């Protein structure tokens, strides 16, 4: 693989390649079991974004043994293990260290055909862009830390982040995907910018079509953005042009860093409606066509 992508691909034979990735982070929810679930779903996501099937995983743990009970660690590990079972992935080991700050994640290995993996570098003019999950989890997580969210919102956002991209990837294997990535720390426009750079084309995003968690808009209006959102915006803003009608809040929300976000899929327009219907009937109820790829060598993102 010559370009940077969501995971590494190593060819074993003419019909088999390995996909390898690793990810871990500090807790974003208070419940240790659900933290384990979310961290596992997030680590597995890069394999799904490459069109692969994850097969094995290894735990990565940094744990403050002097200030936390081991029961917390057991719950985190159980959450991760249960998510791996859901994904049909075998846990084959791992590594742990003592640290002042709790961290958990996974190293994941998957399989893919060496000529059939999805790259983020394959956009074609005329493609439609499908996003499979709503965005706004970074903003909601910030509100959770501030004690401003209801139990209902905490449960909703936790379930969203713990949802695997497995079904989305499985359904999309039935269609000619030209490019794919998952939306995580760089936010929607940050990850789309990675796809647009060096593509020789541009993207047009319909701001009103992007699925955004309703409460995220409310909290954004209160200024509850994670610091990463502004770093993302500062870094990629030169690639983005907004029409005057785009809500200023949405301009920031589109850079909100996500945890275990959805897939962003570039697919020929003639397959988009069928693929969208397929996704929505297979556990991706928020999947939406949010824009299209246009023939424009400026390599810009036009948000209208």
C-alpha positions as CSV (number, residue, x, y, z in Angstrom):
1,X,0.0,0.0,0.0
2,X,1.6,3.2,-1.2
3,X,-0.6,5.9,0.4
4,X,-1.5,6.4,4.1
5,X,-4.8,4.8,4.9
6,X,-6.9,3.7,7.9
7,X,-4.9,0.5,8.4
8,X,-1.9,-1.3,6.9
9,X,-2.3,-4.0,4.2
10,X,0.3,-6.7,3.7
11,X,-0.1,-9.1,0.8
12,X,0.4,-12.8,1.7
13,X,-0.6,-14.4,-1.5
14,X,-2.5,-13.7,-4.7
15,X,-5.8,-14.0,-2.9
16,X,-5.0,-13.1,0.7
17,X,-3.7,-10.0,2.5
18,X,-3.5,-9.0,6.2
19,X,-5.0,-5.8,7.5
20,X,-3.3,-4.5,10.7
21,X,-4.3,-1.6,12.9
22,X,-4.1,-0.5,16.5
23,X,-6.0,2.1,18.6
24,X,-6.4,2.9,22.3
25,X,-7.6,5.9,24.4
26,X,-8.6,7.2,27.8
27,X,-12.2,6.7,29.1
28,X,-14.9,8.7,27.4
29,X,-17.8,7.3,29.5
30,X,-18.0,6.5,33.2
31,X,-19.1,2.9,33.0
32,X,-16.0,0.7,32.6
33,X,-17.9,-2.1,30.8
34,X,-19.2,0.2,28.1
35,X,-15.8,1.9,27.9
36,X,-14.4,-1.5,27.0
37,X,-17.2,-2.0,24.4
38,X,-16.6,1.4,22.8
39,X,-12.8,1.0,22.7
40,X,-13.1,-2.4,21.0
41,X,-15.7,-1.2,18.4
42,X,-13.4,1.8,17.7
43,X,-10.3,-0.4,17.2
44,X,-12.2,-2.8,14.9
45,X,-13.6,0.0,12.8
46,X,-10.4,0.6,10.7
47,X,-10.5,-3.0,9.4
48,X,-14.2,-2.6,8.4
49,X,-13.3,0.8,6.8
50,X,-10.8,-1.1,4.6
51,X,-13.4,-3.7,3.5
52,X,-11.8,-6.4,5.6
53,X,-12.9,-9.0,8.1
54,X,-11.2,-8.7,11.5
55,X,-10.1,-12.1,12.8
56,X,-7.8,-11.6,15.9
57,X,-7.2,-9.0,18.5
58,X,-4.8,-8.3,21.3
59,X,-5.6,-6.1,24.4
60,X,-3.6,-3.0,25.1
61,X,-4.0,-1.8,28.7
62,X,-2.4,1.0,30.8
63,X,-3.9,0.8,34.4
64,X,-3.3,2.8,37.5
65,X,-3.0,-0.1,40.0
66,X,-2.4,2.2,43.0
67,X,-5.6,4.2,42.7
68,X,-8.1,1.9,41.0
69,X,-9.6,-1.4,41.9
70,X,-8.9,-4.3,39.7
71,X,-12.7,-4.9,39.4
72,X,-12.7,-1.8,37.1
73,X,-10.1,-3.4,34.8
74,X,-12.1,-6.7,34.8
75,X,-15.2,-4.8,33.6
76,X,-13.3,-3.0,30.9
77,X,-11.8,-6.3,29.6
78,X,-15.2,-8.0,29.7
79,X,-16.7,-5.2,27.7
80,X,-14.0,-5.5,25.1
81,X,-14.3,-9.3,25.0
82,X,-18.1,-9.2,24.5
83,X,-17.7,-6.8,21.6
84,X,-15.1,-9.0,20.0
85,X,-17.4,-12.0,20.4
86,X,-20.1,-10.0,18.6
87,X,-17.6,-9.3,15.8
88,X,-16.5,-13.0,15.6
89,X,-13.0,-12.0,16.5
90,X,-10.7,-14.1,18.7
91,X,-8.8,-12.5,21.5
92,X,-5.3,-14.0,21.4
93,X,-3.4,-12.1,24.0
94,X,-2.2,-8.6,24.8
95,X,0.0,-6.4,26.9
96,X,-0.5,-4.3,30.1
97,X,1.6,-1.7,31.9
98,X,1.1,0.3,35.1
99,X,0.4,4.0,34.3
100,X,-1.0,7.0,36.1
101,X,-3.8,7.3,33.5
102,X,-6.2,4.5,32.4
103,X,-6.0,3.6,28.8
104,X,-7.5,0.7,26.8
105,X,-7.7,-0.5,23.2
106,X,-6.8,-3.2,20.8
107,X,-4.3,-4.3,18.1
108,X,-6.4,-5.9,15.4
109,X,-5.6,-8.2,12.5
110,X,-8.0,-8.9,9.7
111,X,-8.1,-10.5,6.2
112,X,-9.0,-9.0,2.8
113,X,-8.4,-9.9,-0.8
114,X,-5.3,-7.9,-1.9
115,X,-7.2,-6.5,-5.0
116,X,-10.5,-5.8,-3.1
117,X,-9.6,-3.7,-0.1
118,X,-11.1,-0.2,0.2
119,X,-8.8,2.8,0.3
120,X,-9.7,6.3,1.2
121,X,-7.9,7.3,-2.1
122,X,-10.3,6.3,-4.8
123,X,-12.9,9.1,-5.3
124,X,-14.4,9.4,-8.7
125,X,-16.5,12.4,-10.1
126,X,-20.2,11.5,-9.9
127,X,-19.9,9.4,-6.8
128,X,-22.4,9.8,-4.0
129,X,-21.1,10.0,-0.4
130,X,-22.9,7.9,2.2
131,X,-22.4,8.4,5.9
132,X,-23.6,5.5,8.1
133,X,-23.8,7.1,11.6
134,X,-24.9,10.5,12.9
135,X,-22.2,12.8,14.2
136,X,-21.8,14.8,17.4
137,X,-20.4,12.3,19.8
138,X,-17.4,14.5,20.8
139,X,-19.7,17.4,21.8
140,X,-22.0,15.0,23.7
141,X,-19.0,13.5,25.5
142,X,-17.9,17.0,26.5
143,X,-21.3,17.6,27.9
144,X,-21.2,14.3,29.8
145,X,-17.9,15.3,31.5
146,X,-19.6,18.6,32.5
147,X,-22.5,16.7,34.1
148,X,-25.1,18.3,31.7
149,X,-26.6,15.3,30.1
150,X,-29.6,13.2,30.9
151,X,-29.4,9.5,31.5
152,X,-31.2,8.9,28.2
153,X,-28.7,10.9,26.2
154,X,-25.8,9.1,27.9
155,X,-27.4,5.7,27.0
156,X,-28.1,6.8,23.5
157,X,-24.6,8.1,22.8
158,X,-23.0,5.1,24.5
159,X,-24.9,2.6,22.3
160,X,-24.1,4.6,19.2
161,X,-20.3,4.5,19.9
162,X,-20.5,0.8,20.8
163,X,-22.2,-0.1,17.6
164,X,-19.9,-2.0,15.2
165,X,-19.5,-0.9,11.6
166,X,-19.6,-4.6,10.8
167,X,-23.1,-4.6,9.1
168,X,-22.3,-1.5,7.1
169,X,-19.1,-3.1,5.8
170,X,-20.9,-6.4,5.0
171,X,-23.7,-4.7,3.1
172,X,-21.4,-2.5,1.1
173,X,-19.4,-5.4,-0.1
174,X,-22.3,-6.0,-2.5
175,X,-21.5,-2.7,-4.3
176,X,-18.6,-1.2,-6.2
177,X,-17.1,1.0,-3.4
178,X,-14.6,3.5,-4.8
179,X,-13.3,4.9,-1.5
180,X,-14.1,4.5,2.2
181,X,-12.9,5.8,5.6
182,X,-14.3,5.9,9.1
183,X,-15.1,9.1,10.9
184,X,-13.1,9.4,14.1
185,X,-10.7,12.0,15.6
186,X,-10.5,14.4,12.7
187,X,-14.2,14.9,12.4
188,X,-16.4,14.6,9.2
189,X,-14.7,17.3,7.2
190,X,-11.2,16.4,8.4
191,X,-11.5,12.8,7.2
192,X,-13.2,13.8,4.0
193,X,-10.3,16.2,3.4
194,X,-7.9,13.2,3.6
195,X,-10.0,11.6,0.9
196,X,-10.0,14.7,-1.3
197,X,-6.3,15.5,-1.1
198,X,-4.5,14.3,-4.2
199,X,-7.7,12.9,-5.7
200,X,-8.0,15.4,-8.5
201,X,-11.6,16.2,-7.7
202,X,-13.7,17.9,-5.0
203,X,-16.6,17.1,-2.8
204,X,-20.0,18.9,-2.4
205,X,-21.7,18.4,0.9
206,X,-25.3,19.2,1.6
207,X,-25.2,20.6,5.1
208,X,-28.9,19.9,5.8
209,X,-28.5,16.2,4.8
210,X,-25.7,15.4,7.3
211,X,-27.2,13.4,10.2
212,X,-26.4,15.2,13.5
213,X,-27.4,14.1,17.0
214,X,-30.1,16.6,18.0
215,X,-28.6,17.2,21.5
216,X,-25.2,17.9,19.9
217,X,-26.7,20.9,18.2
218,X,-28.1,22.2,21.5
219,X,-24.8,21.7,23.4
220,X,-22.9,23.2,20.5
221,X,-25.0,26.3,21.0
222,X,-23.7,26.4,24.5
223,X,-20.1,26.3,23.3
224,X,-19.5,22.8,24.5
225,X,-16.9,21.7,21.9
226,X,-13.9,19.5,22.6
227,X,-10.6,21.2,22.0
228,X,-9.9,18.8,19.1
229,X,-12.8,20.3,17.1
230,X,-11.0,23.7,16.8
231,X,-7.7,22.1,16.0
232,X,-9.3,20.0,13.2
233,X,-11.0,23.1,11.8
234,X,-7.8,25.2,11.9
235,X,-5.8,22.5,10.1
236,X,-8.3,21.7,7.3
237,X,-10.2,25.0,6.9
238,X,-8.1,25.9,3.8
239,X,-9.8,23.0,2.0
240,X,-13.3,24.0,2.9
241,X,-15.6,26.6,1.3
242,X,-19.0,27.3,2.9
243,X,-22.0,28.9,1.3
244,X,-23.6,31.8,3.3
245,X,-26.6,29.7,4.2
246,X,-24.6,27.1,6.3
247,X,-25.3,27.5,10.0
248,X,-22.1,28.6,11.9
249,X,-22.8,25.9,14.5
250,X,-22.8,23.2,11.8
251,X,-19.5,24.6,10.5
252,X,-17.9,23.6,13.8
253,X,-19.9,20.4,14.3
254,X,-18.6,19.1,11.0
255,X,-15.1,19.1,12.6
256,X,-16.2,17.5,15.9
257,X,-13.9,14.6,16.7
258,X,-15.8,11.3,16.8
259,X,-15.2,8.1,18.7
260,X,-16.2,5.0,16.8
261,X,-18.0,7.0,14.2
262,X,-19.6,5.7,11.0
263,X,-18.2,4.9,7.6
264,X,-18.0,7.5,4.9
265,X,-18.4,5.7,1.6
266,X,-17.9,6.9,-2.0
267,X,-20.0,4.9,-4.4
268,X,-21.2,5.4,-8.0
269,X,-24.4,7.3,-8.1
270,X,-26.3,4.6,-9.9
271,X,-25.8,2.3,-6.9
272,X,-26.3,4.8,-4.1
273,X,-30.1,4.6,-3.5
274,X,-30.1,0.8,-3.5
275,X,-27.0,0.7,-1.2
276,X,-28.7,3.2,1.2
277,X,-31.9,1.2,1.4
278,X,-29.8,-1.9,2.1
279,X,-27.9,-0.2,4.9
280,X,-31.0,1.2,6.5
281,X,-32.6,-2.3,6.7
282,X,-29.4,-3.7,8.3
283,X,-28.9,-1.7,11.5
284,X,-27.8,1.5,9.9
285,X,-31.0,3.5,10.3
286,X,-29.2,6.9,10.2
287,X,-27.3,6.2,7.0
288,X,-27.7,9.1,4.6
289,X,-26.4,10.4,1.3
290,X,-24.7,13.6,2.3
291,X,-23.2,14.8,-0.9
292,X,-21.3,13.9,-4.1
293,X,-17.9,14.0,-5.7
294,X,-17.5,16.6,-8.5
295,X,-15.1,17.1,-11.3
296,X,-13.0,20.0,-9.9
297,X,-9.2,19.8,-9.6
298,X,-9.1,22.4,-6.9
299,X,-9.5,19.5,-4.4
300,X,-11.9,21.5,-2.2
301,X,-14.9,20.6,0.0
302,X,-17.9,22.8,-0.8
303,X,-20.4,22.8,2.0
304,X,-23.8,24.2,0.9
